[in-house]
Amino acid sequence: AVLTTSAYSRASIVQEFGVPAEHVHVCPPGVPSWCQPDIRRHAEQPYVMFMGTLEARKNLGVVLDAWALHVSREGTAARLIVAGGRGNAASEWIARAAHPEMRNTVEYRGYVSDRDRQVLYAAASALVLPSHDEGFGLPALEAMAIGVPVLASTRGALPEVTGDAALLLPPDDAGAWADALRRVLSDKDLRATLSQRGLVRAQAFSWDESARTLGAVYLAAAERRKARQR
């Protein structure tokens, strides 16, 4: 048996590796224990956050492009906070964030601990997740479980994970991302709607259910193995 975290990943495994579909099982993660809506708090200065390793598939460049568009069109008192370890695309994106046109409104935090991650999520106006590919997209689940509005790409497992709880955007359309940033930062009713939908959607992801799925898959695999040995 093969276990994976999403139907999208299941289909990819079947296609890429030729594993029989009936042998691949979806077992999503549950909500991390620290992700509770009661940690939400008000930020003195609003900010949008990105969480993830700075590798090419994470597609942070489109958010930097969109942020520059947003600032040039609207001006902003908000910040974009980028949190995550350095991956294969880090140098270019960090250099962009430090450019004079960006450095007053974009902050790179680097890798953050669980405690710092909780603090960042607690007051964020929104999470942006523009990935070209995600096998699951744990930051989206973390954000939804806390009540943070999510802006995500239409790629990978992100539509599957977020359901109707996120604004879904083409991953390479900076204009669409700039418009979405303007909307989520200026429209408190939209933020409230996305927050409430996220809280509801996050309830679909349970560690108890994951454990039941995992246990059933292991028991069935063990029975098949015994049957072959008879």
Disulfide bonds with the S-S distance in Angstrom:
none
